[in-house]
Amino acid sequence: MTTALVIGKFYPPHNGHLALIEHAARYGRAVVLVMATAQESIPLADRVGWLRQAAAHMPEVTVVGVLDDAPVDYTSSVAWTAHVQAMVVALRVNGMPLPDVVVSSESYGERLAAELGAAADLYDPSRSGVSVSGTAVRADVVGRWEQLPEPVRLGLATRIIVVGAESTGTTTLATGLVDHYRSLPGHHGMRRVEEYGREFTYSLYRQTCDAAARAGRPTPTLDDLHWTTEQFTAIAAEQTRRENDAARAHPLVIADTDAFATMLWERRYVGSHSTGALTAATSELPRRALYLVTDHVGVPFEQDGWRDGEHIRATMHDWFVDELTAAGHSWVLLRGSPAERLDYAIATIDAAWRRACRFDSPEWAEQTVLA
C-alpha cells in the first residue's frame, strides 16, 4: 500500500486542506501531520481533533500532531534537518511508516519529498480548486467562516452565554447584544439562540391544560406541571443544538441560556438527584469564551405568569455563580441599569472577540497570498 504524507500548520484547518487530504487519500493510506508551534493561539490538540472529525469519512486517513518550534529557513540545511527529523520522529512514535509520496500545495513540497526519500505530488499550488488559505482565514475569520469544515467552526466559535435567575433581564440583554453586533459590518449573519426551556414550558402547560379539560378537572396552574429527568435531557440537547446551529453560521455566538443553566433549572424543578442535563452541561458542553450573569440586585421582579416568584431569585443566582465557579468557567456579573449592563457587556465581548481574532504566530511564519 502506498503511503502519502500531508504536513501543515492547519492554522486553522480549512476546506482547501480537506481537498488536499482527500487527494492524498487516493493513494491508499494518508498520514496527516499537524505541525504547530507553542507561540500559536490554537492548541495542537484542537487542530488534530478537528481534522480527525473532518476526515472521519475517510478511514484511510490518520491524523497525528507534533510541536515544532524550529524557525523556518528554506536556505538553511540546519533548519531542514530540524524540521524533517521532527516529522520522522513524530511518524515513528505514532507507528506510521515513512511516506512513499509527499502531497503538498506548497513550493517546498519537492524538497521535502527529496529529504524524506519520497516522490512528490504538487497538488493545486494556485489554490484554483478551493480558493482559501490559512493566512486568508486568519485575516478575515468572519468572511471566510463558511470555508472552514464544520468541526472547526463548532470548535473555533466564540461563544458568549447569558444566564441569570428569573426576571433579571437575561433575554433583554441577549437580544440587545445580538442587535448590536448584527448592526456591525460583517456580523449580519449572526443568529439568535433563544431559550428553548421557556418554549417547552408553554407546550407542557398547554398539554396539561388539555388533559385537565378532557378529564373535567379545573384549569391547572404552573405548580401543577409535572417535570421529569427525561424532559431536561431533551431541553439541554435542544439548547445545545440551537447554539451549534448559530456557530455553524457565524463565529460569534451570543446565547440566551445554555445546557449548563438547564442543569440548574433541573435541580430546581426535579431535585438534585436528577441528572438528565448533566452530560450536556459538562462533558458535551462546547467550549465557552465566557458567561454573562445578570444580577437580581436592583432589578424589580416582574411576574409574567410564567415565573416562580421573587423568593427564589437570590438562591438561583447563588447557584449560577457557585456552579460556574466550581466548573472553572469564566463569568462576569452584570449589575446596574439596562443601559449600563449592555455597555459593559459589549466592552467585555469586544475584548473576548479581539482575543479570538488574534492568531499569534512566530516571527518567521510564512504567509500564503492568494492570487
The 8 nearest C-alpha neighbors of each residue, nearest first, counted from 0:
[[1, 27, 2, 28, 26, 99, 3, 29],
 [0, 2, 26, 27, 99, 28, 3, 100],
 [3, 1, 28, 98, 99, 29, 0, 26],
 [2, 4, 29, 100, 98, 101, 23, 99],
 [5, 3, 101, 30, 98, 29, 102, 31],
 [4, 6, 31, 102, 32, 30, 101, 103],
 [7, 5, 32, 31, 33, 4, 34, 8],
 [8, 6, 9, 33, 34, 32, 5, 31],
 [7, 9, 34, 10, 35, 33, 6, 11],
 [10, 8, 12, 11, 7, 33, 46, 133],
 [11, 9, 8, 12, 133, 41, 46, 137],
 [10, 12, 9, 133, 13, 46, 8, 41],
 [13, 11, 9, 10, 16, 147, 151, 46],
 [14, 12, 147, 16, 15, 148, 146, 11],
 [15, 13, 17, 16, 146, 147, 148, 18],
 [16, 14, 18, 129, 17, 13, 131, 19],
 [15, 17, 19, 14, 13, 18, 20, 12],
 [16, 18, 14, 20, 19, 15, 21, 13],
 [17, 19, 21, 15, 16, 20, 22, 14],
 [18, 20, 16, 22, 17, 21, 23, 15],
 [21, 19, 23, 17, 22, 18, 24, 16],
 [20, 22, 24, 18, 23, 19, 17, 25],
 [23, 21, 19, 20, 24, 25, 18, 26],
 [22, 24, 20, 25, 21, 29, 3, 26],
 [25, 23, 29, 21, 26, 22, 28, 27],
 [26, 24, 27, 23, 22, 21, 28, 29],
 [27, 25, 24, 1, 28, 23, 3, 2],
 [28, 26, 25, 24, 1, 0, 59, 2],
 [27, 29, 2, 59, 24, 26, 60, 3],
 [30, 28, 3, 60, 24, 2, 23, 4],
 [29, 31, 61, 4, 60, 62, 3, 5],
 [30, 32, 62, 5, 6, 4, 61, 63],
 [33, 31, 6, 63, 64, 62, 5, 34],
 [32, 34, 64, 7, 8, 6, 63, 65],
 [35, 33, 8, 65, 66, 7, 64, 67],
 [36, 34, 66, 8, 43, 67, 33, 65],
 [37, 35, 68, 38, 67, 66, 39, 34],
 [36, 38, 39, 35, 68, 66, 42, 67],
 [39, 37, 36, 360, 361, 359, 40, 68],
 [40, 38, 359, 360, 37, 36, 41, 358],
 [39, 41, 359, 358, 42, 38, 360, 357],
 [40, 42, 39, 43, 45, 10, 46, 11],
 [43, 41, 45, 44, 40, 46, 39, 35],
 [42, 44, 46, 45, 35, 47, 41, 64],
 [43, 45, 47, 42, 46, 48, 64, 41],
 [46, 44, 48, 42, 43, 47, 49, 41],
 [47, 45, 49, 43, 48, 44, 50, 42],
 [46, 48, 44, 50, 45, 49, 51, 43],
 [47, 49, 45, 51, 46, 50, 44, 52],
 [50, 48, 46, 52, 150, 51, 47, 151],
 [51, 49, 53, 47, 52, 48, 54, 46],
 [52, 50, 48, 54, 49, 53, 55, 62],
 [51, 53, 55, 49, 50, 54, 48, 150],
 [52, 54, 50, 51, 55, 49, 150, 148],
 [55, 53, 51, 56, 57, 52, 50, 60],
 [54, 56, 52, 57, 53, 51, 58, 60],
 [55, 57, 54, 58, 53, 52, 60, 59],
 [56, 58, 55, 59, 54, 60, 24, 21],
 [59, 57, 60, 56, 55, 61, 54, 28],
 [58, 60, 28, 57, 29, 24, 27, 61],
 [61, 59, 29, 58, 57, 30, 28, 24],
 [62, 60, 30, 31, 29, 63, 59, 51],
 [61, 63, 31, 30, 51, 32, 47, 60],
 [64, 62, 32, 33, 31, 47, 61, 65],
 [65, 63, 33, 32, 34, 47, 43, 62],
 [64, 66, 34, 89, 67, 33, 35, 63],
 [65, 67, 35, 36, 34, 68, 37, 64],
 [68, 66, 36, 69, 35, 34, 65, 85],
 [69, 67, 36, 70, 66, 37, 35, 38],
 [68, 70, 67, 71, 81, 82, 78, 36],
 [71, 69, 363, 68, 72, 78, 364, 361],
 [70, 72, 363, 69, 78, 73, 364, 79],
 [73, 71, 74, 75, 78, 70, 79, 363],
 [72, 74, 75, 71, 79, 78, 76, 107],
 [75, 73, 72, 76, 78, 79, 77, 71],
 [76, 74, 78, 77, 72, 73, 79, 71],
 [75, 77, 79, 78, 80, 74, 73, 72],
 [76, 78, 80, 75, 79, 81, 72, 82],
 [79, 77, 81, 75, 76, 80, 72, 82],
 [80, 78, 76, 82, 81, 77, 83, 75],
 [79, 81, 77, 83, 78, 82, 84, 76],
 [82, 80, 78, 79, 84, 83, 77, 85],
 [83, 81, 85, 79, 84, 80, 78, 86],
 [82, 84, 86, 80, 85, 81, 79, 87],
 [83, 85, 87, 86, 81, 82, 80, 88],
 [84, 86, 82, 88, 83, 87, 89, 81],
 [87, 85, 83, 89, 84, 88, 90, 82],
 [88, 86, 84, 90, 89, 85, 83, 91],
 [87, 89, 91, 85, 90, 86, 92, 84],
 [90, 88, 86, 92, 91, 87, 85, 65],
 [89, 91, 95, 87, 93, 88, 92, 86],
 [90, 92, 88, 94, 93, 89, 95, 87],
 [91, 93, 89, 94, 90, 88, 95, 87],
 [94, 92, 90, 91, 95, 89, 63, 88],
 [95, 93, 91, 92, 90, 96, 89, 88],
 [94, 96, 90, 93, 91, 97, 92, 30],
 [97, 95, 98, 90, 94, 91, 2, 87],
 [96, 98, 95, 99, 90, 87, 115, 2],
 [99, 97, 2, 100, 3, 4, 96, 117],
 [98, 100, 117, 2, 1, 3, 118, 97],
 [99, 101, 118, 3, 117, 98, 119, 4],
 [100, 102, 4, 119, 112, 3, 120, 118],
 [103, 101, 120, 5, 4, 121, 23, 119],
 [104, 102, 121, 108, 105, 122, 5, 101],
 [103, 105, 124, 122, 121, 123, 106, 108],
 [106, 104, 107, 103, 108, 124, 121, 122],
 [105, 107, 108, 104, 109, 124, 103, 121],
 [106, 108, 105, 110, 109, 111, 73, 103],
 [109, 107, 111, 103, 106, 110, 105, 112],
 [108, 110, 112, 119, 111, 107, 113, 106],
 [111, 109, 113, 112, 107, 108, 114, 106],
 [110, 112, 114, 108, 113, 109, 107, 115],
 [113, 111, 117, 109, 115, 119, 101, 110],
 [112, 114, 116, 110, 115, 111, 117, 109],
 [113, 115, 111, 112, 116, 110, 83, 117],
 [116, 114, 112, 113, 117, 111, 98, 83],
 [117, 115, 113, 114, 112, 118, 99, 98],
 [118, 116, 112, 99, 100, 115, 113, 98],
 [117, 119, 100, 112, 99, 101, 120, 116],
 [120, 118, 101, 109, 112, 100, 102, 121],
 [119, 121, 102, 122, 101, 103, 118, 100],
 [122, 120, 103, 104, 102, 119, 108, 123],
 [121, 123, 104, 124, 103, 120, 102, 19],
 [122, 124, 126, 125, 104, 127, 121, 128],
 [125, 123, 104, 126, 122, 105, 121, 106],
 [124, 126, 127, 123, 370, 369, 104, 128],
 [127, 125, 130, 123, 128, 124, 129, 131],
 [126, 128, 125, 129, 130, 123, 124, 370],
 [127, 129, 126, 130, 123, 15, 125, 18],
 [130, 128, 15, 126, 127, 131, 14, 18],
 [129, 131, 126, 127, 128, 132, 15, 369],
 [130, 132, 129, 15, 135, 126, 133, 369],
 [133, 131, 135, 134, 136, 367, 15, 130],
 [132, 134, 136, 135, 10, 11, 137, 9],
 [133, 135, 137, 132, 136, 367, 366, 138],
 [136, 134, 138, 132, 133, 137, 139, 131],
 [137, 135, 140, 133, 139, 138, 134, 143],
 [136, 138, 134, 135, 139, 140, 133, 358],
 [137, 139, 135, 136, 134, 140, 356, 133],
 [140, 138, 136, 142, 141, 137, 143, 135],
 [139, 141, 136, 143, 144, 142, 137, 138],
 [142, 140, 144, 139, 143, 250, 185, 249],
 [141, 143, 139, 140, 144, 185, 145, 136],
 [142, 144, 140, 146, 141, 136, 145, 139],
 [145, 143, 141, 146, 140, 147, 142, 249],
 [144, 146, 147, 143, 248, 148, 142, 247],
 [147, 145, 144, 143, 14, 13, 148, 131],
 [146, 148, 13, 145, 14, 144, 151, 152],
 [149, 147, 151, 150, 13, 14, 53, 152],
 [148, 150, 152, 151, 153, 147, 247, 53],
 [151, 149, 153, 49, 152, 148, 154, 53],
 [152, 150, 154, 149, 148, 153, 49, 155],
 [153, 151, 149, 155, 154, 150, 247, 156],
 [154, 152, 150, 151, 246, 155, 156, 149],
 [153, 155, 151, 152, 156, 150, 286, 285],
 [154, 156, 152, 151, 153, 157, 250, 355],
 [157, 155, 250, 152, 246, 154, 153, 251],
 [158, 156, 251, 288, 250, 252, 155, 159],
 [157, 159, 252, 287, 288, 156, 253, 251],
 [158, 160, 253, 289, 290, 288, 252, 254],
 [159, 161, 290, 254, 253, 256, 291, 255],
 [162, 160, 291, 255, 256, 290, 254, 169],
 [163, 161, 256, 292, 169, 291, 160, 293],
 [164, 162, 293, 292, 169, 316, 167, 165],
 [163, 165, 316, 312, 315, 167, 166, 295],
 [166, 164, 167, 312, 163, 306, 307, 168],
 [165, 167, 300, 168, 301, 164, 169, 295],
 [168, 166, 295, 165, 293, 169, 164, 294],
 [167, 169, 171, 170, 166, 172, 293, 163],
 [170, 168, 172, 171, 167, 162, 293, 161],
 [169, 171, 173, 172, 168, 255, 174, 161],
 [172, 170, 168, 174, 169, 173, 175, 337],
 [171, 173, 175, 169, 170, 174, 168, 176],
 [174, 172, 170, 176, 175, 255, 171, 169],
 [175, 173, 171, 177, 172, 176, 170, 178],
 [176, 174, 178, 172, 173, 177, 179, 171],
 [175, 177, 179, 173, 178, 174, 172, 180],
 [176, 178, 180, 174, 179, 175, 181, 173],
 [179, 177, 175, 181, 176, 180, 174, 182],
 [180, 178, 176, 177, 182, 181, 175, 183],
 [179, 181, 182, 177, 183, 178, 186, 176],
 [182, 180, 187, 186, 178, 183, 179, 177],
 [181, 183, 180, 179, 178, 187, 184, 186],
 [182, 184, 180, 181, 186, 185, 179, 187],
 [185, 183, 186, 182, 187, 181, 180, 141],
 [184, 186, 187, 183, 141, 142, 188, 181],
 [185, 187, 181, 188, 184, 183, 189, 180],
 [188, 186, 181, 189, 185, 182, 184, 183],
 [187, 189, 186, 249, 190, 248, 181, 185],
 [190, 188, 187, 249, 186, 181, 191, 248],
 [191, 189, 245, 188, 192, 248, 252, 249],
 [190, 192, 193, 189, 177, 254, 245, 253],
 [193, 191, 254, 242, 255, 241, 190, 194],
 [192, 194, 255, 191, 195, 254, 256, 241],
 [195, 193, 196, 255, 197, 256, 192, 238],
 [194, 196, 198, 197, 238, 199, 193, 234],
 [197, 195, 199, 198, 194, 234, 200, 261],
 [196, 198, 200, 199, 195, 194, 201, 305],
 [199, 197, 195, 201, 200, 196, 202, 194],
 [198, 200, 196, 202, 197, 201, 203, 195],
 [199, 201, 197, 203, 198, 202, 204, 196],
 [202, 200, 198, 204, 199, 203, 205, 197],
 [201, 203, 199, 205, 200, 204, 206, 198],
 [204, 202, 200, 206, 205, 201, 199, 207],
 [203, 205, 207, 201, 206, 202, 200, 208],
 [206, 204, 208, 202, 207, 203, 209, 201],
 [205, 207, 209, 203, 204, 208, 210, 202],
 [206, 208, 204, 210, 205, 209, 203, 211],
 [209, 207, 211, 205, 210, 206, 218, 204],
 [210, 208, 206, 212, 211, 207, 205, 213],
 [209, 211, 207, 213, 208, 212, 206, 214],
 [212, 210, 216, 208, 214, 209, 213, 215],
 [211, 213, 215, 209, 214, 210, 216, 208],
 [212, 214, 210, 211, 215, 209, 216, 208],
 [215, 213, 211, 212, 216, 210, 209, 217],
 [214, 216, 212, 213, 211, 217, 210, 218],
 [215, 217, 211, 214, 212, 218, 213, 219],
 [218, 216, 219, 211, 215, 212, 208, 214],
 [217, 219, 208, 211, 216, 220, 212, 207],
 [220, 218, 223, 217, 208, 221, 211, 207],
 [219, 221, 222, 223, 218, 224, 204, 208],
 [222, 220, 223, 224, 219, 305, 204, 307],
 [221, 223, 220, 224, 219, 225, 307, 268],
 [224, 222, 221, 220, 219, 225, 207, 204],
 [225, 223, 221, 222, 226, 204, 207, 220],
 [224, 226, 223, 227, 222, 203, 207, 268],
 [225, 227, 269, 224, 268, 230, 228, 231],
 [228, 226, 230, 229, 269, 225, 231, 273],
 [227, 229, 275, 231, 230, 273, 232, 274],
 [230, 228, 232, 227, 231, 275, 233, 276],
 [231, 229, 233, 227, 232, 228, 234, 226],
 [230, 232, 234, 233, 228, 229, 275, 276],
 [231, 233, 275, 276, 229, 235, 230, 234],
 [232, 234, 236, 230, 231, 235, 237, 229],
 [235, 233, 231, 237, 236, 232, 196, 238],
 [236, 234, 258, 238, 232, 237, 233, 276],
 [237, 235, 233, 239, 238, 234, 240, 232],
 [236, 238, 240, 234, 239, 235, 233, 241],
 [237, 239, 235, 241, 240, 236, 257, 195],
 [240, 238, 242, 236, 241, 237, 243, 235],
 [241, 239, 237, 243, 242, 238, 236, 244],
 [242, 240, 244, 238, 239, 243, 192, 237],
 [241, 243, 239, 245, 240, 244, 192, 238],
 [244, 242, 246, 240, 245, 241, 239, 247],
 [243, 245, 241, 247, 246, 242, 240, 248],
 [244, 246, 242, 248, 243, 190, 247, 252],
 [247, 245, 243, 249, 248, 244, 153, 156],
 [246, 248, 244, 245, 152, 249, 243, 153],
 [247, 249, 245, 246, 244, 188, 189, 250],
 [248, 250, 246, 189, 251, 247, 245, 188],
 [249, 251, 156, 246, 157, 141, 252, 144],
 [252, 250, 157, 249, 156, 158, 253, 189],
 [251, 253, 158, 159, 157, 246, 245, 254],
 [254, 252, 159, 160, 158, 177, 251, 173],
 [255, 253, 192, 160, 256, 161, 252, 159],
 [254, 256, 161, 193, 173, 194, 192, 170],
 [257, 255, 162, 161, 254, 160, 194, 260],
 [258, 256, 260, 259, 238, 261, 239, 160],
 [257, 259, 235, 261, 280, 260, 279, 238],
 [260, 258, 280, 262, 261, 257, 263, 281],
 [259, 261, 263, 262, 258, 257, 256, 264],
 [260, 262, 258, 264, 259, 263, 235, 265],
 [261, 263, 276, 265, 259, 260, 264, 277],
 [264, 262, 266, 260, 265, 261, 267, 259],
 [263, 265, 267, 261, 266, 262, 268, 260],
 [264, 266, 262, 263, 268, 267, 269, 261],
 [267, 265, 270, 271, 263, 264, 269, 268],
 [266, 268, 264, 265, 270, 269, 263, 271],
 [269, 267, 265, 266, 270, 264, 226, 227],
 [270, 268, 265, 266, 267, 273, 226, 227],
 [271, 269, 266, 272, 273, 267, 268, 265],
 [270, 272, 266, 273, 269, 274, 267, 265],
 [271, 273, 270, 274, 266, 269, 228, 275],
 [274, 272, 271, 270, 228, 275, 269, 266],
 [275, 273, 277, 276, 272, 228, 262, 271],
 [274, 276, 232, 228, 231, 277, 229, 273],
 [275, 277, 232, 262, 279, 274, 231, 235],
 [276, 278, 280, 274, 279, 275, 262, 281],
 [279, 277, 281, 280, 282, 276, 283, 275],
 [280, 278, 283, 276, 284, 277, 281, 258],
 [281, 279, 259, 258, 277, 284, 278, 276],
 [280, 282, 278, 284, 283, 279, 277, 259],
 [281, 283, 278, 284, 279, 280, 277, 285],
 [284, 282, 279, 281, 278, 285, 280, 277],
 [283, 285, 280, 281, 279, 282, 286, 258],
 [286, 284, 283, 287, 154, 153, 239, 282],
 [285, 287, 284, 288, 154, 158, 157, 156],
 [288, 286, 158, 289, 285, 159, 157, 290],
 [287, 289, 158, 157, 159, 286, 351, 290],
 [290, 288, 329, 287, 159, 330, 160, 291],
 [289, 291, 330, 160, 159, 161, 329, 292],
 [290, 292, 161, 331, 330, 160, 332, 162],
 [293, 291, 332, 162, 163, 333, 331, 161],
 [294, 292, 163, 333, 167, 169, 332, 162],
 [295, 293, 334, 296, 333, 167, 292, 332],
 [294, 296, 167, 298, 297, 293, 312, 164],
 [297, 295, 294, 298, 334, 335, 299, 167],
 [296, 298, 295, 299, 335, 334, 294, 336],
 [297, 299, 295, 296, 167, 300, 166, 294],
 [300, 298, 301, 297, 166, 295, 167, 296],
 [301, 299, 166, 309, 298, 302, 167, 308],
 [302, 300, 166, 303, 299, 309, 306, 308],
 [301, 303, 304, 306, 300, 308, 305, 166],
 [304, 302, 305, 301, 306, 166, 300, 307],
 [303, 305, 302, 306, 221, 307, 301, 220],
 [304, 306, 303, 307, 221, 302, 200, 201],
 [307, 305, 308, 304, 302, 303, 165, 166],
 [308, 306, 305, 311, 309, 165, 310, 302],
 [309, 307, 310, 306, 311, 302, 312, 300],
 [308, 310, 312, 311, 300, 307, 165, 313],
 [309, 311, 308, 312, 313, 307, 314, 315],
 [312, 310, 314, 309, 313, 315, 308, 307],
 [313, 311, 315, 164, 309, 314, 310, 316],
 [314, 312, 316, 315, 311, 317, 295, 310],
 [315, 313, 317, 316, 311, 312, 318, 310],
 [314, 316, 318, 312, 317, 164, 313, 311],
 [315, 317, 313, 319, 318, 164, 314, 312],
 [318, 316, 314, 320, 319, 315, 321, 313],
 [319, 317, 315, 321, 316, 320, 322, 314],
 [320, 318, 316, 317, 322, 321, 323, 315],
 [319, 321, 323, 317, 322, 318, 324, 316],
 [322, 320, 318, 324, 319, 323, 317, 325],
 [321, 323, 325, 324, 319, 320, 318, 326],
 [324, 322, 320, 326, 328, 325, 321, 319],
 [323, 325, 327, 321, 322, 326, 328, 320],
 [324, 326, 322, 327, 323, 321, 328, 320],
 [327, 325, 323, 324, 328, 322, 281, 321],
 [328, 326, 324, 325, 323, 329, 322, 330],
 [329, 327, 323, 326, 324, 330, 289, 290],
 [328, 330, 289, 290, 327, 331, 288, 324],
 [331, 329, 290, 289, 291, 328, 332, 292],
 [330, 332, 291, 292, 290, 333, 329, 289],
 [333, 331, 292, 291, 293, 334, 294, 330],
 [332, 334, 293, 340, 294, 292, 331, 335],
 [335, 333, 294, 340, 332, 293, 296, 336],
 [336, 334, 339, 340, 337, 333, 297, 338],
 [335, 337, 339, 338, 340, 334, 297, 298],
 [338, 336, 340, 339, 341, 335, 172, 168],
 [339, 337, 341, 336, 340, 342, 335, 343],
 [340, 338, 336, 342, 341, 337, 335, 343],
 [341, 339, 337, 343, 338, 342, 333, 344],
 [340, 342, 344, 338, 339, 343, 345, 337],
 [343, 341, 345, 339, 344, 340, 338, 346],
 [344, 342, 346, 340, 345, 341, 339, 347],
 [343, 345, 347, 341, 346, 342, 340, 348],
 [346, 344, 348, 342, 347, 343, 349, 341],
 [345, 347, 343, 349, 344, 348, 342, 350],
 [348, 346, 344, 350, 345, 349, 343, 351],
 [347, 349, 351, 345, 350, 346, 352, 344],
 [350, 348, 352, 346, 351, 347, 345, 353],
 [349, 351, 353, 348, 347, 352, 346, 354],
 [352, 350, 348, 354, 349, 353, 355, 347],
 [353, 351, 355, 349, 354, 350, 348, 356],
 [352, 354, 356, 350, 355, 351, 349, 357],
 [355, 353, 351, 357, 352, 356, 350, 358],
 [354, 356, 352, 353, 357, 351, 157, 358],
 [355, 357, 353, 354, 358, 352, 140, 137],
 [358, 356, 354, 355, 359, 353, 40, 137],
 [357, 359, 40, 356, 137, 360, 39, 355],
 [358, 360, 39, 40, 357, 38, 361, 41],
 [359, 361, 39, 38, 364, 362, 358, 40],
 [362, 360, 363, 364, 38, 359, 39, 36],
 [363, 361, 364, 360, 70, 365, 359, 38],
 [362, 364, 361, 71, 70, 365, 72, 360],
 [365, 363, 361, 362, 360, 366, 71, 70],
 [366, 364, 363, 367, 71, 134, 362, 361],
 [365, 367, 134, 368, 364, 133, 135, 132],
 [368, 366, 134, 369, 132, 365, 133, 135],
 [369, 367, 366, 370, 134, 135, 132, 131],
 [368, 370, 367, 132, 131, 130, 126, 125],
 [369, 368, 125, 126, 130, 127, 367, 131]]
